[in-house]
Amino acid sequence: MKEEIIKHLPYILSGITIYQMLLAGNKKRRAWLYGLVNQFLWLIWIILSSTWGLLPMNIALWIVYGRNYLKWKIN
């Protein structure tokens, strides 16, 4: 099961990231909520695959997406 998650989750992460960027480009506030969900999934992938070098990016993006969600008053 762990190997299947490690193998397939990046495709889901990529799809969510692309959709999130389209939403952000259309100034949709919910884009940042999708980003937060995506970062949770990234965290799962980082832990399962032991790719600890991605952890600082994950933490930083939690902060950025949370900040952006709170600051955006559009839609």
MMTF fields as JSON, N, C-alpha, C and O atoms, coordinates in Angstrom:
{
  "mmtfVersion": "1.0.0",
  "mmtfProducer": "UNKNOWN",
  "numBonds": 299,
  "numAtoms": 300,
  "numGroups": 75,
  "numChains": 1,
  "numModels": 1,
  "chainsPerModel": [1],
  "groupsPerChain": [75],
  "chainIdList": ["A"],
  "bondAtomList": [4, 2, 8, 6, 12, 10, 16, 14, 20, 18, 24, 22, 28, 26, 32, 30, 36, 34, 40, 38, 44, 42, 48, 46, 52, 50, 56, 54, 60, 58, 64, 62, 68, 66, 72, 70, 76, 74, 80, 78, 84, 82, 88, 86, 92, 90, 96, 94, 100, 98, 104, 102, 108, 106, 112, 110, 116, 114, 120, 118, 124, 122, 128, 126, 132, 130, 136, 134, 140, 138, 144, 142, 148, 146, 152, 150, 156, 154, 160, 158, 164, 162, 168, 166, 172, 170, 176, 174, 180, 178, 184, 182, 188, 186, 192, 190, 196, 194, 200, 198, 204, 202, 208, 206, 212, 210, 216, 214, 220, 218, 224, 222, 228, 226, 232, 230, 236, 234, 240, 238, 244, 242, 248, 246, 252, 250, 256, 254, 260, 258, 264, 262, 268, 266, 272, 270, 276, 274, 280, 278, 284, 282, 288, 286, 292, 290, 296, 294],
  "bondOrderList": [1, 1, 1, 1, 1, 1, 1, 1, 1, 1, 1, 1, 1, 1, 1, 1, 1, 1, 1, 1, 1, 1, 1, 1, 1, 1, 1, 1, 1, 1, 1, 1, 1, 1, 1, 1, 1, 1, 1, 1, 1, 1, 1, 1, 1, 1, 1, 1, 1, 1, 1, 1, 1, 1, 1, 1, 1, 1, 1, 1, 1, 1, 1, 1, 1, 1, 1, 1, 1, 1, 1, 1, 1, 1],
  "groupList": [{"groupName": "MET", "atomNameList": ["N", "CA", "C", "O"], "elementList": ["N", "C", "C", "O"], "formalChargeList": [0, 0, 0, 0], "bondAtomList": [1, 0, 2, 1, 3, 2], "bondOrderList": [1, 1, 2], "singleLetterCode": "M", "chemCompType": "L-PEPTIDE LINKING"}, {"groupName": "LYS", "atomNameList": ["N", "CA", "C", "O"], "elementList": ["N", "C", "C", "O"], "formalChargeList": [0, 0, 0, 0], "bondAtomList": [1, 0, 2, 1, 3, 2], "bondOrderList": [1, 1, 2], "singleLetterCode": "K", "chemCompType": "L-PEPTIDE LINKING"}, {"groupName": "GLU", "atomNameList": ["N", "CA", "C", "O"], "elementList": ["N", "C", "C", "O"], "formalChargeList": [0, 0, 0, 0], "bondAtomList": [1, 0, 2, 1, 3, 2], "bondOrderList": [1, 1, 2], "singleLetterCode": "E", "chemCompType": "L-PEPTIDE LINKING"}, {"groupName": "ILE", "atomNameList": ["N", "CA", "C", "O"], "elementList": ["N", "C", "C", "O"], "formalChargeList": [0, 0, 0, 0], "bondAtomList": [1, 0, 2, 1, 3, 2], "bondOrderList": [1, 1, 2], "singleLetterCode": "I", "chemCompType": "L-PEPTIDE LINKING"}, {"groupName": "HIS", "atomNameList": ["N", "CA", "C", "O"], "elementList": ["N", "C", "C", "O"], "formalChargeList": [0, 0, 0, 0], "bondAtomList": [1, 0, 2, 1, 3, 2], "bondOrderList": [1, 1, 2], "singleLetterCode": "H", "chemCompType": "L-PEPTIDE LINKING"}, {"groupName": "LEU", "atomNameList": ["N", "CA", "C", "O"], "elementList": ["N", "C", "C", "O"], "formalChargeList": [0, 0, 0, 0], "bondAtomList": [1, 0, 2, 1, 3, 2], "bondOrderList": [1, 1, 2], "singleLetterCode": "L", "chemCompType": "L-PEPTIDE LINKING"}, {"groupName": "PRO", "atomNameList": ["N", "CA", "C", "O"], "elementList": ["N", "C", "C", "O"], "formalChargeList": [0, 0, 0, 0], "bondAtomList": [1, 0, 2, 1, 3, 2], "bondOrderList": [1, 1, 2], "singleLetterCode": "P", "chemCompType": "L-PEPTIDE LINKING"}, {"groupName": "TYR", "atomNameList": ["N", "CA", "C", "O"], "elementList": ["N", "C", "C", "O"], "formalChargeList": [0, 0, 0, 0], "bondAtomList": [1, 0, 2, 1, 3, 2], "bondOrderList": [1, 1, 2], "singleLetterCode": "Y", "chemCompType": "L-PEPTIDE LINKING"}, {"groupName": "SER", "atomNameList": ["N", "CA", "C", "O"], "elementList": ["N", "C", "C", "O"], "formalChargeList": [0, 0, 0, 0], "bondAtomList": [1, 0, 2, 1, 3, 2], "bondOrderList": [1, 1, 2], "singleLetterCode": "S", "chemCompType": "L-PEPTIDE LINKING"}, {"groupName": "GLY", "atomNameList": ["N", "CA", "C", "O"], "elementList": ["N", "C", "C", "O"], "formalChargeList": [0, 0, 0, 0], "bondAtomList": [1, 0, 2, 1, 3, 2], "bondOrderList": [1, 1, 2], "singleLetterCode": "G", "chemCompType": "PEPTIDE LINKING"}, {"groupName": "THR", "atomNameList": ["N", "CA", "C", "O"], "elementList": ["N", "C", "C", "O"], "formalChargeList": [0, 0, 0, 0], "bondAtomList": [1, 0, 2, 1, 3, 2], "bondOrderList": [1, 1, 2], "singleLetterCode": "T", "chemCompType": "L-PEPTIDE LINKING"}, {"groupName": "GLN", "atomNameList": ["N", "CA", "C", "O"], "elementList": ["N", "C", "C", "O"], "formalChargeList": [0, 0, 0, 0], "bondAtomList": [1, 0, 2, 1, 3, 2], "bondOrderList": [1, 1, 2], "singleLetterCode": "Q", "chemCompType": "L-PEPTIDE LINKING"}, {"groupName": "ALA", "atomNameList": ["N", "CA", "C", "O"], "elementList": ["N", "C", "C", "O"], "formalChargeList": [0, 0, 0, 0], "bondAtomList": [1, 0, 2, 1, 3, 2], "bondOrderList": [1, 1, 2], "singleLetterCode": "A", "chemCompType": "L-PEPTIDE LINKING"}, {"groupName": "ASN", "atomNameList": ["N", "CA", "C", "O"], "elementList": ["N", "C", "C", "O"], "formalChargeList": [0, 0, 0, 0], "bondAtomList": [1, 0, 2, 1, 3, 2], "bondOrderList": [1, 1, 2], "singleLetterCode": "N", "chemCompType": "L-PEPTIDE LINKING"}, {"groupName": "ARG", "atomNameList": ["N", "CA", "C", "O"], "elementList": ["N", "C", "C", "O"], "formalChargeList": [0, 0, 0, 0], "bondAtomList": [1, 0, 2, 1, 3, 2], "bondOrderList": [1, 1, 2], "singleLetterCode": "R", "chemCompType": "L-PEPTIDE LINKING"}, {"groupName": "TRP", "atomNameList": ["N", "CA", "C", "O"], "elementList": ["N", "C", "C", "O"], "formalChargeList": [0, 0, 0, 0], "bondAtomList": [1, 0, 2, 1, 3, 2], "bondOrderList": [1, 1, 2], "singleLetterCode": "W", "chemCompType": "L-PEPTIDE LINKING"}, {"groupName": "VAL", "atomNameList": ["N", "CA", "C", "O"], "elementList": ["N", "C", "C", "O"], "formalChargeList": [0, 0, 0, 0], "bondAtomList": [1, 0, 2, 1, 3, 2], "bondOrderList": [1, 1, 2], "singleLetterCode": "V", "chemCompType": "L-PEPTIDE LINKING"}, {"groupName": "PHE", "atomNameList": ["N", "CA", "C", "O"], "elementList": ["N", "C", "C", "O"], "formalChargeList": [0, 0, 0, 0], "bondAtomList": [1, 0, 2, 1, 3, 2], "bondOrderList": [1, 1, 2], "singleLetterCode": "F", "chemCompType": "L-PEPTIDE LINKING"}],
  "groupTypeList": [0, 1, 2, 2, 3, 3, 1, 4, 5, 6, 7, 3, 5, 8, 9, 3, 10, 3, 7, 11, 0, 5, 5, 12, 9, 13, 1, 1, 14, 14, 12, 15, 5, 7, 9, 5, 16, 13, 11, 17, 5, 15, 5, 3, 15, 3, 3, 5, 8, 8, 10, 15, 9, 5, 5, 6, 0, 13, 3, 12, 5, 15, 3, 16, 7, 9, 14, 13, 7, 5, 1, 15, 1, 3, 13],
  "groupIdList": [1, 2, 3, 4, 5, 6, 7, 8, 9, 10, 11, 12, 13, 14, 15, 16, 17, 18, 19, 20, 21, 22, 23, 24, 25, 26, 27, 28, 29, 30, 31, 32, 33, 34, 35, 36, 37, 38, 39, 40, 41, 42, 43, 44, 45, 46, 47, 48, 49, 50, 51, 52, 53, 54, 55, 56, 57, 58, 59, 60, 61, 62, 63, 64, 65, 66, 67, 68, 69, 70, 71, 72, 73, 74, 75],
  "secStructList": [7, 2, 2, 2, 2, 2, 2, 2, 2, 2, 2, 2, 2, 2, 2, 2, 2, 2, 2, 2, 2, 2, 2, 2, 2, 6, 6, 7, 6, 2, 2, 2, 2, 2, 2, 2, 2, 2, 2, 2, 2, 2, 2, 2, 2, 2, 2, 2, 2, 6, 7, 4, 4, 4, 2, 2, 2, 2, 2, 2, 2, 2, 2, 2, 2, 2, 2, 2, 2, 2, 2, 7, 7, 7, 7],
  "xCoordList": [0.831, 0.0, 0.871, 0.618, 1.901, 2.78, 3.426, 3.506, 3.885, 4.535, 3.562, 3.94, 2.316, 1.294, 1.017, 0.863, 0.954, 0.747, 1.919, 1.732, 3.126, 4.33, 4.353, 4.771, 3.909, 3.934, 2.864, 3.138, 1.65, 0.518, 0.18, -0.389, 0.505, 0.136, 0.714, 0.032, 1.933, 2.425, 1.527, 1.477, 0.823, -0.095, -1.274, -1.701, -1.788, -2.878, -2.385, -3.069, -1.208, -0.625, -0.446, -0.723, 0.014, 0.197, -1.133, -1.23, -2.15, -3.466, -4.042, -4.583, -3.927, -4.431, -3.667, -4.264, -2.351, -1.537, -1.925, -2.046, -2.12, -2.519, -3.877, -4.051, -4.843, -6.173, -6.104, -6.765, -5.305, -5.161, -4.594, -5.062, -3.604, -3.014, -4.012, -4.018, -4.857, -5.911, -6.89, -7.297, -7.265, -8.165, -7.518, -8.163, -6.254, -5.56, -5.477, -5.632, -5.234, -5.183, -6.517, -6.574, -7.588, -8.928, -9.379, -10.551, -8.448, -8.663, -9.739, -10.558, -9.73, -10.662, -9.981, -8.918, -10.592, -10.021, -9.849, -8.912, -10.741, -10.665, -9.418, -9.093, -8.726, -7.471, -6.521, -5.82, -6.503, -5.564, -6.009, -5.172, -7.307, -7.779, -7.333, -6.901, -7.441, -6.938, -5.436, -4.935, -4.733, -3.302, -3.01, -2.07, -3.807, -3.608, -3.881, -3.136, -4.946, -5.231, -4.082, -3.649, -3.601, -2.497, -1.236, -0.509, -0.988, 0.197, 0.069, 1.068, -1.146, -1.355, -1.009, -0.354, -1.46, -1.14, 0.361, 0.939, 0.984, 2.443, 3.136, 4.1, 2.65, 3.254, 3.166, 4.125, 2.039, 1.898, 2.939, 3.614, 3.067, 4.015, 5.458, 6.256, 5.786, 7.128, 7.456, 8.546, 6.522, 6.757, 6.9, 7.838, 5.975, 6.011, 7.233, 7.772, 7.663, 8.793, 10.123, 11.177, 10.072, 11.278, 12.083, 13.313, 11.386, 12.051, 12.069, 11.38, 12.866, 12.876, 13.342, 13.058, 14.036, 14.481, 13.336, 13.516, 12.165, 10.989, 10.204, 9.288, 10.555, 9.815, 9.872, 8.84, 11.028, 11.033, 10.096, 9.427, 10.053, 9.139, 7.695, 6.874, 7.389, 6.039, 5.611, 4.505, 6.469, 6.16, 5.951, 4.999, 6.843, 6.733, 5.43, 4.79, 5.034, 3.806, 2.559, 1.557, 2.596, 1.478, 1.276, 0.151, 2.375, 2.311, 1.821, 0.942, 2.383, 2.009, 0.537, -0.189, 0.1, -1.283, -2.259, -3.318, -1.921, -2.775, -2.862, -3.944, -1.723, -1.673, -2.508, -3.317, -2.306, -3.036, -4.541, -5.323, -4.945, -6.373, -6.96, -8.051, -6.242, -6.737, -6.736, -7.601, -5.795, -5.685, -6.614, -7.032, -6.935, -7.748, -9.205, -9.796, -9.764, -11.165, -12.007, -13.187, -11.411, -12.062, -12.773, -12.2, -13.98, -14.778, -14.785, -15.403],
  "yCoordList": [-1.204, 0.0, 1.261, 2.194, 1.285, 2.449, 2.741, 3.896, 1.696, 1.878, 2.427, 3.23, 1.987, 2.472, 3.958, 4.715, 4.366, 5.785, 6.606, 7.645, 6.14, 6.855, 6.958, 7.979, 5.916, 5.875, 6.763, 7.45, 6.765, 7.422, 8.814, 9.623, 9.11, 10.404, 11.597, 12.617, 11.53, 12.695, 13.126, 14.31, 12.186, 12.549, 13.364, 14.338, 12.962, 13.697, 15.07, 16.074, 15.112, 16.388, 17.339, 18.533, 16.814, 17.656, 18.215, 19.4, 17.377, 17.838, 18.911, 19.909, 18.709, 19.709, 21.019, 22.095, 20.931, 22.143, 22.925, 24.15, 22.233, 22.908, 23.577, 24.735, 22.853, 23.422, 24.619, 25.634, 24.492, 25.575, 26.827, 27.932, 26.674, 27.826, 28.474, 29.695, 27.663, 28.23, 29.048, 30.138, 28.521, 29.263, 30.567, 31.616, 30.495, 31.702, 32.74, 33.937, 32.275, 33.186, 33.85, 34.943, 33.188, 33.755, 34.474, 34.821, 34.693, 35.435, 34.813, 35.521, 33.499, 32.784, 32.508, 31.89, 32.963, 32.799, 31.323, 30.968, 30.477, 29.057, 28.372, 27.253, 29.032, 28.48, 28.151, 27.139, 29.006, 28.821, 27.688, 27.062, 27.412, 26.241, 24.956, 24.004, 24.942, 23.793, 23.629, 22.511, 24.75, 24.69, 24.074, 23.291, 24.421, 23.854, 22.35, 21.583, 21.932, 20.498, 19.798, 18.716, 20.425, 19.861, 19.718, 18.731, 20.706, 20.618, 19.491, 18.874, 19.221, 18.084, 16.783, 15.905, 16.671, 15.479, 15.384, 14.297, 16.541, 16.554, 16.054, 15.293, 16.477, 16.052, 14.535, 13.898, 13.965, 12.507, 11.866, 10.913, 12.391, 11.834, 11.98, 11.051, 13.133, 13.375, 12.355, 11.784, 12.132, 11.185, 9.761, 9.054, 9.336, 7.959, 7.669, 6.562, 8.679, 8.469, 8.886, 8.727, 9.416, 9.876, 10.887, 10.849, 11.781, 12.845, 14.111, 15.088, 14.068, 15.115, 16.465, 17.493, 16.484, 17.746, 18.622, 19.828, 18.043, 18.814, 19.389, 20.188, 18.991, 19.445, 20.964, 21.556, 21.625, 23.09, 23.791, 24.762, 23.287, 23.862, 23.658, 24.568, 22.481, 22.167, 23.108, 23.647, 23.306, 24.199, 25.628, 26.297, 26.093, 27.454, 27.65, 28.694, 26.658, 26.794, 26.73, 27.368, 25.962, 26.019, 27.469, 27.969, 28.133, 29.516, 30.463, 31.289, 30.352, 31.241, 31.054, 32.035, 29.81, 29.568, 30.005, 30.554, 29.77, 30.229, 31.738, 32.301, 32.398, 33.86, 34.4, 35.31, 33.833, 34.314, 34.121, 34.989, 32.996, 32.763, 33.832, 34.346, 34.154, 35.156, 36.565, 37.372, 36.868, 38.211, 38.458, 39.592, 37.417, 37.603, 37.82, 37.006, 38.9, 39.2, 39.057, 39.408, 38.55, 38.431, 37.083, 36.061, 37.067, 35.858, 34.969, 33.905],
  "zCoordList": [0.0, 0.0, 0.0, -0.762, 0.862, 0.946, -0.408, -0.826, -1.086, -2.383, -3.426, -4.279, -3.348, -4.285, -4.061, -5.019, -2.81, -2.498, -3.003, -3.637, -2.724, -3.175, -4.692, -5.239, -5.37, -6.834, -7.458, -8.442, -6.909, -7.571, -7.034, -7.767, -5.802, -5.22, -5.982, -6.076, -6.533, -7.284, -8.445, -8.775, -9.065, -10.155, -9.616, -10.237, -8.471, -7.829, -7.392, -7.593, -6.801, -6.359, -7.534, -7.421, -8.649, -9.839, -10.32, -10.636, -10.378, -10.821, -9.916, -10.394, -8.61, -7.661, -7.814, -7.787, -7.973, -8.117, -9.368, -9.32, -10.48, -11.725, -11.554, -11.933, -10.983, -10.762, -9.817, -10.038, -8.768, -7.802, -8.468, -8.193, -9.33, -10.0, -10.96, -11.116, -11.605, -12.454, -11.613, -12.013, -10.452, -9.563, -9.091, -9.073, -8.712, -8.245, -9.365, -9.123, -10.587, -11.733, -12.005, -12.569, -11.604, -11.741, -10.476, -10.332, -9.571, -8.327, -7.442, -6.854, -7.354, -6.49, -5.149, -5.096, -4.093, -2.758, -2.385, -1.67, -2.862, -2.515, -3.082, -2.685, -3.999, -4.521, -3.379, -3.414, -2.374, -1.267, -0.353, 0.297, -0.289, 0.454, -0.243, 0.407, -1.568, -2.321, -2.076, -1.959, -2.001, -1.721, -0.361, -0.219, 0.634, 1.973, 1.979, 2.59, 1.302, 1.2, 0.475, 0.872, -0.581, -1.346, -0.492, -0.603, 0.355, 1.211, 2.231, 2.603, 2.681, 3.569, 2.848, 3.409, 1.59, 0.804, 0.523, 0.543, 0.261, 0.092, 1.351, 1.274, 2.494, 3.756, 3.909, 4.346, 3.557, 3.595, 2.682, 3.073, 1.47, 0.509, 1.009, 0.885, 1.568, 2.101, 3.187, 3.199, 4.086, 5.19, 4.661, 5.029, 3.799, 3.301, 2.435, 2.455, 1.672, 0.767, 1.391, 0.776, 2.604, 3.322, 2.514, 2.505, 1.843, 1.085, 1.925, 1.631, 2.965, 3.982, 3.454, 4.068, 2.35, 1.77, 1.298, 1.127, 1.083, 0.664, 1.835, 1.638, 3.043, 4.217, 4.419, 4.736, 4.252, 4.401, 3.412, 3.764, 2.165, 1.186, 1.632, 1.52, 2.131, 2.584, 3.703, 3.672, 4.678, 5.805, 5.305, 5.708, 4.427, 3.901, 3.134, 3.257, 2.345, 1.565, 2.432, 2.109, 3.541, 4.503, 4.939, 4.966, 5.277, 5.766, 4.674, 4.921, 3.467, 2.364, 1.979, 1.819, 1.83, 1.426, 2.513, 2.208, 3.755, 4.855, 4.884, 5.049, 4.724, 4.693, 3.537, 3.717, 2.352, 1.182, 1.346, 0.96, 1.912, 2.123, 3.048, 2.799, 4.094, 5.05, 4.454, 4.794, 3.584, 3.015, 1.828, 1.596, 1.084, -0.122, 0.268, 0.977, -0.19, 0.08, -1.194, -1.199, -2.255, -3.547, -3.636, -3.261, -4.114, -4.368, -3.15, -3.166]
}
